[in-house]
């Protein structure tokens, strides 16, 4: 396992919003969000193959990166996150699993990674933390990392489905701020992805959780083979 740091990485939102809560992130997601099952669906959607180079943007504690490497050992897997505390947890989990996953500390809007070097880029529960300008900058950074024909797969909060989800969305507006969550909750994320020069942007499925409706999105860049 390799760990690299981008000097000056800052501006990240800590797991669960506060540094103090970072150690509770994994238990929280396991209990409330069925994290493994939800992330496995995104991994399956991405149809990762041996030889693919895969990036988990906002990898957090490494759950998705570990799932990918365990499922497709011949893929190269990289995790990118700006929070050194969650990366420390990820390093421990990866070491316990005995896996070869590269972790990079940095921000997706200025990724310290070679351009046009990834076949698949995955993101879970990242974009609802970002303002619209941050979403655009992050998507531009992601786009710069994609190989021709590469694919982006996203799982994040979307428009609330039902009375309960609409009620719970008000909590997101409070904790994350309306300026960060509004594009997710009003269904603008697919258009923002398309605006970043991605093609074939589709919502593939949704899932109801205690904290709102999750949507799964897929997109690809022109050229090459998927």
For each residue, the residues with C-beta under 8 A, 3 or more apart:
1: 91 94 95 99 100 101 102 103
2: 102 103
3: 87 91 102 103 104 105
4: 102 103 104 105 106 112
5: 9 84 104 105 106
6: 9 82 104 105 106 107 110 112
7:
8:
9: 5 6 12 82 105 106 107
10: 82 107
11: 82 107
12: 9 81 82 83 107
13: 17 129 130 176
14: 17 18 19 21 22 83 85 86
15: 21 22 25 60 61 83 85 86
16: 21 22 24 25 28
17: 13 14 21 175 176
18: 14 21 22
19: 14 22 85
20:
21: 14 15 16 17 18 24 25 28
22: 14 15 16 18 19 25 83 85 86 89
23: 89
24: 16 21 27 28
25: 15 16 21 22 28 29 60 61 86 89
26: 29 30 35 61 63 89
27: 24 30 31
28: 16 21 24 25 31 32 33
29: 25 26 32 33 35 63
30: 26 27 33 34 35 36
31: 27 28
32: 28 29 209 210 211
33: 28 29 30 38 209 210 211
34: 30 37 38 209
35: 26 29 30 38 39 63
36: 30 39 40 63 67
37: 34 40 41
38: 33 34 35 41 42 124 155 207 209 214
39: 35 36 42 43 63 64 67 124 155
40: 36 37 43 44 67
41: 37 38 44 45 155 205 207 216
42: 38 39 45 46 64 122 124 153 154 155 216
43: 39 40 46 48 64 67 68 71 122
44: 40 41 47
45: 41 42 153 204 205 216 218
46: 42 43 54 120 122 151 153 218
47: 44 226
48: 43 52 54 68 71 72 75 119 120
49: 52 72 75
50: 72 73 74 75
51: 74 75
52: 48 49 72 75 76 119 120
53: 75 76 78 117 118 119 120 147
54: 46 48 68 75 76 77 78 118 119 120 121 122
55: 78 79 80 113 118 120 121 122 145
56: 59 62 64 65 68 77 78 79 80 121 122 123 124
57: 80 108 121 122 123 126 138 142
58: 80 81 108 123 124 125 126
59: 56 62 64 65 79 80 81 86 87 90 103
60: 15 25 63 81 83 86 90 125
61: 15 25 26 86 89 90 93
62: 56 59 65 66 79 89 90 91 93 94 101 103
63: 26 29 35 36 39 60 66 67 93
64: 39 42 43 56 59 67 68 122 124
65: 56 59 62 68 69 77 78 79 90 94 101
66: 62 63 69 70 93 94 97 99 101
67: 36 39 40 43 63 64 70 71
68: 43 48 54 56 64 65 71 72 75 77 122
69: 65 66 72 73 75 77 99 100 101
70: 66 67 73 97 99
71: 43 48 67 68
72: 48 49 50 52 68 69 75
73: 50 69 70
74: 50 51
75: 48 49 50 51 52 53 54 68 69 72
76: 52 53 54 102
77: 54 56 65 68 69 101 102
78: 53 54 55 56 65 101 102 103 104 113 118
79: 55 56 59 62 65 87 90 101 102 103 104
80: 55 56 57 58 59 103 104 106 108 111 113
81: 12 58 59 60 86 87 90 103 104 105 106
82: 6 9 10 11 12 105 106 107
83: 12 14 15 22 60 86 87
84: 5 87 88 105
85: 14 15 19 22 88 89
86: 14 15 22 25 59 60 61 81 83 89 90
87: 3 59 79 81 83 84 90 91 103 105
88: 84 85 91 92
89: 22 23 25 26 61 62 85 86 92 93
90: 59 60 61 62 65 79 81 86 87 93 94 103
91: 1 3 62 87 88 94 95 103
92: 88 89 95 96
93: 61 62 63 66 89 90 96 97
94: 1 62 65 66 90 91 97 99 101 103
95: 1 91 92 98
96: 92 93
97: 66 70 93 94
98: 95
99: 1 66 69 70 94
100: 1 69
101: 1 62 65 66 69 77 78 79 94
102: 1 2 3 4 76 77 78 79
103: 1 2 3 4 59 62 78 79 80 81 87 90 91 94
104: 3 4 5 6 78 79 80 81 111 112 113
105: 3 4 5 6 9 81 82 84 87
106: 4 5 6 9 80 81 82 110 111 112 113
107: 6 9 10 11 12 82 110 111 138 141
108: 57 58 80 111 126 138 141 142
109: 134 137 138 140 141
110: 6 106 107 141
111: 80 104 106 107 108 141 142 144 145
112: 4 6 104 106
113: 55 78 80 104 106 117 118 145
114: 117 145
115: 144 145
116: 144 145 146 147 148
117: 53 113 114 145 147
118: 53 54 55 78 113 121 145 146 147 150
119: 48 52 53 54 147 149 150 151
120: 46 48 52 53 54 55 150 151 152 153
121: 54 55 56 57 118 142 145 146 150 151 152 153
122: 42 43 46 54 55 56 57 64 68 152 153 154
123: 56 57 58 126 127 142 152 153 154 155 156
124: 38 39 42 56 58 64 154 155 156
125: 58 60 128 129 155 156 157
126: 57 58 108 123 129 130 138 156
127: 123 130 135 138 154 156 183 184 189
128: 125 156 157 172 176 180 181 184
129: 13 125 126 176 180
130: 13 126 127 134 135 138 180
131: 134 135 179 180
132: 135 136 179 183 192
133: 136 137
134: 109 130 131 137 138 180
135: 127 130 131 132 138 139 183 189 192
136: 132 133 139 140 192 195 196
137: 109 133 134 140 141
138: 57 107 108 109 126 127 130 134 135 141 142
139: 135 136 142 143 192 193 195 196 198
140: 109 136 137 143 144 196
141: 107 108 109 110 111 137 138 144 145
142: 57 108 111 121 123 138 139 145 146 152 196
143: 139 140 146 196 197 198 221
144: 111 115 116 140 141
145: 55 111 113 114 115 116 117 118 121 141 142
146: 116 118 121 142 143 150 152 221
147: 53 116 117 118 119 150 221 224
148: 116 221 222 223 224
149: 119 220 221 222 223 224 225 226
150: 118 119 120 121 146 147 220 221 224 226
151: 46 119 120 121 218 219 220 221 226
152: 120 121 122 123 142 146 193 198 217 218 219 220 221
153: 42 45 46 120 121 122 123 216 217 218
154: 42 122 123 124 127 189 193 216 217 218 219
155: 38 39 41 42 123 124 125 214 215 216 217
156: 123 124 125 126 127 128 184 189 214 215 217
157: 125 128 169 172 181 184 185 211 212 213 214 215
158: 184 185 187 189 203 206 213 214 215
159: 185 186 187 213 215
160: 165 166 168 169 185 212 213
161: 165 206 208 213
162: 165 166 208 213
163: 166 167
164: 167 168
165: 160 161 162 168 169 208 212 213
166: 160 162 163 169 170
167: 163 164 170
168: 160 164 165 171 172 210 211 212
169: 157 160 165 166 172 173 181 185 212
170: 166 167 173 174
171: 168 174 175 211
172: 128 157 168 169 175 176 181 184 185 211 212
173: 169 170 176 177 178 181 182 185
174: 170 171
175: 17 171 172
176: 13 17 128 129 172 173 180 181
177: 173 180 181
178: 173 181 182
179: 131 132 182
180: 128 129 130 131 134 176 177
181: 128 157 169 172 173 176 177 178 184 185
182: 173 178 179 185 186 188
183: 127 132 135 186 188 189 192
184: 127 128 156 157 158 172 181 187 188 189
185: 157 158 159 160 169 172 173 181 182 212
186: 159 182 183
187: 158 159 184 190
188: 182 183 184 191 192
189: 127 135 154 156 158 183 184 192 193 215 217
190: 187 193 194 201 202 203 217
191: 188 194 195 201
192: 132 135 136 139 183 188 189 195 196
193: 139 152 154 189 190 196 198 201 217 219
194: 190 191 198 199 201 219
195: 136 139 191 192
196: 136 139 140 142 143 192 193
197: 143 221
198: 139 143 152 193 194 201 219 220 221
199: 194 219 220 221 222
200: 218 219 220
201: 190 191 193 194 198 217 218 219
202: 190 217 218 219
203: 158 190 206 215 216 217
204: 45 216 217 218
205: 41 45 215 216
206: 158 161 203 213 214 215 216
207: 38 41 213 214 216
208: 161 162 165 213 214
209: 32 33 34 38 212 213 214
210: 32 33 168
211: 32 33 157 168 171 172
212: 157 160 165 168 169 172 185 209
213: 157 158 159 160 161 162 165 206 207 208 209
214: 38 155 156 157 158 206 207 208 209
215: 155 156 157 158 159 189 203 205 206
216: 41 42 45 153 154 155 203 204 205 206 207
217: 152 153 154 155 156 189 190 193 201 202 203 204
218: 45 46 151 152 153 154 200 201 202 204
219: 151 152 154 193 194 198 199 200 201 202
220: 149 150 151 152 198 199 200 226
221: 143 146 147 148 149 150 151 152 197 198 199 224
222: 148 149 199
223: 148 149
224: 147 148 149 150 221
225: 149
226: 47 149 150 151 220
